[in-house]
Amino acid sequence: MSDLALIMALPSESKGLFEQAGIEVHYSGIGKINAAFKAFEVIQKTGCKTLLNLGTAGSSYFNAHELVEVTQFVQRDMDVSPLGFQVGVTPMDDDHPAEIHLPQHFSHLPAGICGTGDSFETGTPKVACNLVDMEGYALAKVCKKLDVRLISVKYITDGANDTAHLDWEENLLLGAKKLLSLYQQSGF
């Protein structure tokens, strides 16, 4: 049993650097369903009190190569607006608000609002956010439901624009190095 478990979406986001440093990483796979399932599995298996999510994100607000701590998650692809609900709101989910707020752990990092969706964003999201990913909201919701603390830091790989797919792949190694350095310096 450990108080902390590390989760990332893909091995390409760690480039094997965490494993080389002897750090166990749980990989969720891409998207909200995979992330929710893996988060639940990791929390049940490890009994962790904190789930640390390190990964990549796109942003037209933050600079590329910047580390950003997510202090709020929203769903950028939940759209039941034809039934009168605001974009981002899950209908009939009174127990949990549409926005999931997290306390800031790394005071030296800028704080961001991450819009999560099951698409690789290359435009302007329908919800107010300043970075985008594909797993974070699901991790946050599982952690909220199971009373587990979530800390999430994203490396900005791209501008969430029409070259985002190229920039993302090109910047993965530098991102892995910066995320590993943050992890090692934080004393986890």
C-alpha positions in Angstrom: 0.0 0.0 0.0 1.2 3.5 -0.9 -0.2 6.9 -0.2 0.5 8.0 -3.7 0.0 6.4 -7.1 1.2 8.0 -10.4 -1.1 7.8 -13.5 -0.4 8.9 -17.0 -2.4 8.3 -20.2 0.3 6.8 -22.4 3.8 5.3 -22.2 4.8 7.9 -24.9 4.2 10.6 -22.3 6.8 9.2 -20.0 9.2 7.9 -22.7 10.4 5.2 -20.2 12.2 7.8 -18.1 10.0 7.2 -15.0 10.6 3.5 -15.2 14.3 4.0 -15.7 14.3 6.0 -12.5 12.5 3.2 -10.6 9.1 5.0 -10.5 6.0 2.9 -11.0 3.6 4.4 -13.6 0.0 3.3 -14.2 -1.1 4.0 -17.8 -4.8 4.6 -18.4 -4.9 4.7 -22.2 -6.6 7.5 -24.1 -10.0 9.0 -23.3 -12.4 9.4 -20.4 -13.7 5.8 -20.1 -10.2 4.3 -20.0 -9.1 6.9 -17.5 -12.0 6.4 -15.2 -11.6 2.6 -15.3 -7.9 2.7 -14.6 -8.2 5.3 -11.9 -10.8 3.2 -10.1 -8.6 0.1 -10.5 -5.4 1.8 -9.3 -7.2 3.3 -6.2 -8.7 0.0 -5.3 -5.5 -2.0 -5.9 -3.1 0.4 -4.2 -5.2 2.0 -1.5 -3.6 5.3 -2.4 -4.8 8.5 -0.7 -3.4 10.7 -3.6 -3.5 10.1 -7.3 -0.9 12.1 -9.2 -1.7 12.7 -12.8 1.2 13.8 -15.0 0.7 14.3 -18.7 0.4 16.4 -21.7 -2.1 19.0 -22.8 -2.7 21.6 -25.5 -3.3 25.3 -24.9 -3.7 28.5 -26.9 -3.4 30.4 -23.6 -0.3 28.9 -21.9 3.1 28.8 -23.7 4.4 25.5 -25.2 6.8 23.7 -22.9 5.2 25.2 -19.8 4.2 23.1 -16.8 0.7 23.9 -15.6 -1.1 22.6 -12.5 -4.8 21.9 -13.1 -6.9 23.4 -10.4 -10.2 22.9 -12.2 -11.6 20.3 -14.6 -14.6 20.7 -16.9 -16.0 18.5 -19.6 -15.6 20.1 -23.0 -17.6 17.5 -24.9 -20.6 17.0 -22.6 -23.3 18.7 -24.6 -27.0 18.2 -23.7 -27.9 21.7 -24.6 -30.9 20.7 -26.8 -32.5 19.6 -23.5 -31.8 23.0 -21.9 -28.6 22.1 -20.1 -25.4 24.2 -20.3 -22.5 22.7 -22.3 -20.3 20.8 -19.8 -23.1 19.9 -17.4 -24.0 16.2 -16.9 -27.8 16.2 -16.5 -29.3 14.8 -13.3 -25.9 14.6 -11.5 -26.8 16.6 -8.5 -24.1 15.1 -6.3 -21.3 16.6 -8.3 -21.0 20.0 -9.9 -20.0 20.4 -13.5 -16.7 22.0 -12.5 -14.4 19.9 -10.3 -12.0 22.1 -8.3 -8.7 20.9 -6.9 -6.5 22.6 -4.3 -3.1 23.8 -5.7 -0.1 21.7 -4.6 2.7 23.4 -6.6 2.5 27.1 -5.8 5.4 27.9 -8.2 3.3 26.6 -11.2 0.6 28.5 -13.0 -2.9 27.2 -12.3 -5.2 26.2 -15.2 -8.7 25.1 -16.1 -8.6 22.0 -18.1 -11.3 21.0 -20.6 -11.4 17.3 -21.0 -13.0 15.6 -24.0 -12.9 12.4 -26.1 -11.4 14.3 -29.0 -8.0 15.8 -29.9 -8.9 19.5 -29.7 -7.7 21.7 -32.5 -10.0 24.6 -32.0 -11.9 26.6 -29.4 -13.7 24.5 -26.8 -17.3 25.2 -26.1 -16.6 25.6 -22.4 -14.4 28.1 -20.6 -11.0 26.5 -20.1 -7.3 27.4 -20.9 -5.9 24.0 -21.6 -7.3 20.7 -23.0 -6.7 17.0 -22.5 -8.6 13.7 -22.9 -8.5 12.1 -19.5 -8.3 14.6 -16.6 -12.0 15.2 -15.8 -12.7 11.5 -15.6 -9.7 11.1 -13.1 -11.0 14.0 -11.1 -14.6 12.6 -10.9 -13.4 9.2 -9.8 -11.2 10.7 -7.2 -14.0 12.9 -5.9 -16.4 10.0 -5.7 -13.8 7.8 -3.8 -12.5 10.7 -1.6 -9.0 10.5 -3.0 -6.9 13.6 -3.5 -5.9 14.3 -7.2 -2.9 16.4 -8.2 -2.6 17.0 -11.9 0.2 18.7 -13.8 0.2 19.0 -17.6 3.1 19.8 -19.9 1.9 22.0 -22.7 3.0 20.3 -25.9 1.0 22.3 -28.5 -1.3 25.2 -29.2 -4.5 23.1 -29.6 -4.5 24.2 -33.3 -4.2 22.7 -36.7 -0.6 21.6 -36.1 -1.3 20.2 -32.6 -0.9 16.6 -33.7 2.6 17.3 -35.0 3.7 19.5 -32.1 2.4 16.9 -29.6 4.6 14.1 -30.9 7.6 16.4 -31.4 7.5 17.6 -27.7 6.9 14.4 -25.8 10.5 13.7 -24.8 11.1 17.2 -23.5 7.8 17.0 -21.6 8.7 13.6 -20.0 12.0 15.1 -18.9 10.3 18.2 -17.3 7.6 16.1 -15.6 10.2 13.6 -14.2 12.2 16.5 -12.9 9.1 18.0 -11.2 8.3 14.6 -9.7 11.9 14.1 -8.3 12.1 17.6 -6.9 8.8 17.4 -5.2 9.8 14.5 -2.9 7.0 12.1 -3.7 
